[in-house]
Amino acid sequence: MTDPIVASALQAGFSDQFAESDVQLDVHGVIPPWVSGALVRNGPAQWTLPETGRFNHWFDGLAMLHRFSIRDGAVHYRNRWLDSRNRTSANRTGRNDYAQFDTDPKRSLWQKLTATLDFPLQFGNNDFITVARFGSDWVAVGETPTQIGIDIDDLSTKGLFEFKDRMFSIWTCSHMVPDPNRDRVYSFSTMGVPVFGRYHLWYVDGNTRRRTRFATVKDRHPSWMHSFGVSERYAVLTAFPLRCNTWQLFVNAFLGRPFIRTFTWHGEQPTTSYLIDRETGRVVRRFDLPAMFAFHFANTYEEDGQLVFDLAAYDDAAAIDRCRLDTLLGPDGGQFPPSQLRRFRVPLDGGPVMGPDVISDGVIEMPRFNDRRSMQPYRYVYGYSFDAPGRFYDRLIKIDTHNPDRDANYVHWAPPGTFPSEPVFVPRPGATAEDDGAVVTVVLDVNGAEPASYLVVLDAVSFTEIARARAPHRIPFGLHGAFAPSATTPGAAT
Ligand SMILES: [Fe+2]
């Protein structure tokens, strides 16, 4: 049975929150003045509709944006709904009219027929996963083929983000990878029709609003990959054996089955992986890794003639079902399979692939690192964690990947009754040490009479709390976010 503290966190974290606020917060502790900008987060905040009841899965909820603006040690909070097609329709009908991640839509025969041929109509654009930037434009991002433009300052929805190119796809990788050396963002989109599957890798330069497709990888049974790796010269795709039958994809479109139910776990198959040259678009190496599953890559880089990449990996895809709401709110809701930071090394001369090397015994999910080290060798990885089964994710973790002692190369930040979200690293200006900076996150605290949410600022070196600011209301468990430095958010902090 779930511990009562964990159960109350799960209840609070997965309950609808309708409040929209725009308010200055009291700060306890001192936020250094160089922590200046805004933590903008995305995530579901409504899982029940009046007519069709509760969605099935954490990843089905309607998106809400949250912004903690920090300037001169002061914190301002604002949150707003993302005005997606899904939410507009749900507000009008009280029903779920789209195939969500794991929930069927309620559709007429005619709607089913048209959805078979129109994937945006099938899935809508509930872009609830994170926020990203193309040039000066910010977007809310999900795995739907389209992104939604947002105003990063007031969180208003600007409408569909229109690209100038045409790229037909069924889903898009939500974890886009900015190139630290230029104003460019990498991602890929997946296409699947019967007997035909493709991963289209693309990038967008600055404000061009044009996706340049630089590689296409054929895969007749596309894998569900939530993230991928990009180094200075290469991209790497790890097609986990959680695969889609493209015939079933079309049948399910007609039947109205949700997205993730078109995928089947094939634990007897390898993780087929592709190393792709960013310049030529050529698959320079295809290699098999053991069967595994991961939501998230950490860093990817080249070192000593090898392509190195780190994943927060599981032995199988069971974690997806653990995120169903009836499971999360059931008697064992806090139980999650442990994910570990696993490293793979791919020799660029064609030698045998090395790994997985388990970097640490500390459980890690939502891995983040100092983005200035993106595509370079790096040392520290931050994430959320647990240290005993059944605790959901009740602590943050910092892993020192240079310390080979798996037992002792990590530290936790774990106040009792506190359930954090993804930690985001903010570098101190002028820093030379990789971990010289702050870690910002949002926590759900169930110690008081009512659950409360806080922005928490940690010193990244000591991994201890230096300040927190209480939000005006409980914030449900969201997913990812970004720290937008003040330079891109003029006048936004107060
Ligand atoms: Fe993610």
Residues whose N, C-alpha, C, O or C-beta is under 5 A from the ligand:
A	BS01	LIG	none
